[in-house]
Each structure stands twice: as structure tokens, then as C-alpha cells.
Amino acid sequence: MESKTADGSALVSKVDLEITANDIKRAIDDSENNLTDMANRHILHRMPLGFKLDGKKVLGQPEGMRGSKLEVKTNFVLYSKLHLKDFVTLVEELGLIVEDVVASPLASSMVVLTKVQRTSGCVLVNIGSQTTTIAVFEENLPISVHTFPLGSTDITNDIALGFKIPLEEASESNDTKLIRPVPRKTG
């Protein structure tokens, strides 16, 4: 999983130059068309990060405003088509119905982070056994979402190699054997 940003634009379709939901959709679709390296990738989420109307930044949603050219910067969360298909197939074979798929860092952020944290800006990091996911938030929007093929198993292996100890000892949750307090001399 990864995210990419792309810019798009659309000329306003109404004669009175009022921005409609259709104009916003066309601008986001244009930004999607400007994505590169999309082979074997599926778009999970499309999130507009910001709009410009006639070259000027728009605060909030532009719908109802007036102008001739709408521009958008969109964040796309991408996932491997094959992995997504395999995941959905597995879940459906278990007798469940998949209505929608949400990227795990975004789902976690709804539980772990407050709106104030997402608005002021923060990074959510989840270190799993095989992968580490991050989601970067600013102004209550996920501006970057990525998965790295590095997890706690790799860290445990590095500890075992670095300290020259068995894997079992390195993976113990209480690492008191690795870090021993130095006795203080009294008197």
C-alpha cells in the first residue's frame, strides 16, 4: 500500500460559472488520469487535499463558489490489485460479505487519533511483525500513507545478531536480559 498525489483541473461547466459537484468530480478524475506507474494497482481512496479556483487557494469545499477553472491536488491510496483480490476472495470464502475496503492506517487513525491530533498534524506508525505502516495527517487529511516491508521480526533478528543471542531470547517481551542495571557502589 502506498499513496501518491496528483494534480488535476476542470473548466467550470455552468454558464453562470458556479462550481458544482460534477465540476469537482471532473477535476478529481483528471488528477487520477495524471497518475503514473499504475500497473497492477487499484485505487482504494481518493482524497482531495486542496482546491484552487482561478489560481487562488480555496479554503474548504469550492461547491457553490464562482470561477472558470477549478484545480485540485488529490491524494490516492493505492493497493496491489492481486493482493486486494486475494484478500476479498478469502474473506468471502469465510462466508462474509465485503461491502468496502479501508486502508488499515486510515481505519486505525479513526480509533487511535483525535480530530485535534489529525488537524494539528501527526504521524501514526504501526509496527507489525512483517510490515510497518504509516499515515501522515495534516489539517485532518491523510497526506501520505505507506507500507514498508520491515517489521518487528526484522528488529528481533537484528537484536539477536547484534547481541549474538538466540532468537528466542531476543524476542522475549521483557528484555531485562539484554539491559542489565549496573550495580551502584555504596560507601
Secondary structure, DSSP 8 states (H G I E B T S, - for coil): -EEEEEEEEEE--STT-B--HHHHHHHHHHHHHT----TTEEEEEEEEEEEEETTEEESS--TT-B-SEEEEEEEEEEEEHHHHHHHHHHHHHTT--------HHHHHHHHHS-HHHHHH-EEEEEE-SS-EEEEEEETTEEEEEEEES--HHHHHHHHHHHHT--HHHHT-SSGGGTS--------
